Amino acid sequence: MNQLEIHNLAKFYGTKKVLKDISFTVRDGEFVSILGPSGSGKSTLFQMIGGITKPSSGTIYLNGKNINGKRGHISYTPQSASLLPWRTVLENVVLGQEIAGKKDLEKARKMIKRAGLEGFEEAYPHELSGGMKQRVSFIRSMMSPQSLILLDEPFSALDEFTRLDMQQWLLPIWEEHKKSILFVTHNIEEALFLSDRIIVFSSRPTTIKQEFSLPFPRPRDRKILLTDEFLHWKRKIYQSLSGDESEQLSK
Amino acid sequence: MNVVLKGWRPILVLILLIIAWEISCRLFNIPGWLLPAPTEIVQEMVSGWSNYNGHLLATIKLIIIGFLIGSSVGIFIAVCLHLVPFLRQAFYPILIISQNIPIIVLAPLLVIWFGFGMLPKIIVITLVCFFPITVSLLDGFRQTDRDLLHYMQMAGATKRQIFWKLEWPYALPSLFSGLKISATYSVMGAVISEWLGASKGIGVYMTLASSSFRTDRVFVAIMVIIILSLLFFLFILFLEKRIIRWKTGEEGNAYESA
């Protein structure tokens, strides 16, 4: 079943076109990455899916229902970990549930333990490292009642080692819970390692350039990063992305 | 401990100034009604305690009542202006104009309208108190983190949830900077309001002292006002430290800015 369906979405501010002809789907339990240069209107897209900005034209369906301009249907994880600094880890994790109405502290404790943050339940965000904050932010989304999670470059502020750790940490937890994820990144390797499908965006006005379905089986291991097949895909996507640049240069 | 270590320079300057004052008073034989020496002031402060403790209590009571009412009004106005954009546009400029009217000019009018009772005095304190609180709290609301706001909105939070779970706690540090300013202002406001006409209070004590050329007592009043302001300020600081525990060490966190 197609969970998220986006039809001919466009957004312009005045005469400035930010997004046009965006159509794609995210199936139930699927991990889809959006790969594109920075400033390619990805945050605008997320704001439209999240219902805080209305599209200029086009429709967004979630489970068959039109959710244009409607809030509360997705769980969003911004680029910065965005934890409430006056709440402990545990209280932050249940925030999404609290907004929806009921919290399950038992489950939250279990999730925190599963995420490797045992003993930090009562810690405040300023006592955590960047990677730990992102983990808390991610399990907050996992605990939220919404079945679609939007991740907006969640690892971009982390160093390379932490980033690799986080990717490996994220996959098993996601596989257990089978929520759909729409993931924005500008890191090709990250997109390849994590996703079922990759959608490549062009820069302004943003359109979909190409879509790739990846053949790598799950559960995934870090070893695939060095296989020939992985490198072949990396080249393919790199060419798709950089074609954009040469086009722009010739203009 | 840290405060004492860091604060030794201003304390040293203060002590030197007082010593210079004391020496020049003695050296030039300045009469007490013109400028009393610091030792004379301290002496009067100790021996005259029974003369002014009643005044002191009355002023403290007035400060506390005035500050509580003034800050409640300040918080109430800030919340209203924040939640209703129309009110904000309509009233914010008027608020600023209200601060350009000197309290000293307004005070006699308040006496004409409301008499010599408690009410005009509380109005004066409220007028000096509410503004710093309203302005800083409004600023705090406005600076609410955009990412967090988007997160809450997309998760379907109601306006009420956003206010109580995000905006209010986020603005608390700003509220406290407003409260700290207002705390010291309220002491000043109380003394000014007592000049209008009151039977008791440090303001009254001061007027009586200056009209009878008891300059030493005027200085005692000044000292008392300084001490009161400081104590009040420290009390708010203490409350802030107790309530806003999450702030500690945030600036030192390298990940925060990344």
Interface residues (C-beta under 8 A of the other chain):
Chain A: Q47 G50 G51 I52 R71 G72 H73 I74 S75 Y76 T77 P78 Q79 S80 S82 L84 P85 W86 L95 G96 E98 I99 A100 Y124 P125 H126 E127 S129 G130 K133 S144 Q146 L150 A157
Chain B: D145 D147 L148 H150 Y151 M152 Q153 M154 A155 G156 A157 Q161 K165 L166 P169 L172 I244 R245 W246 K247 T248 G249 E250 N253 Y255 E256 A258
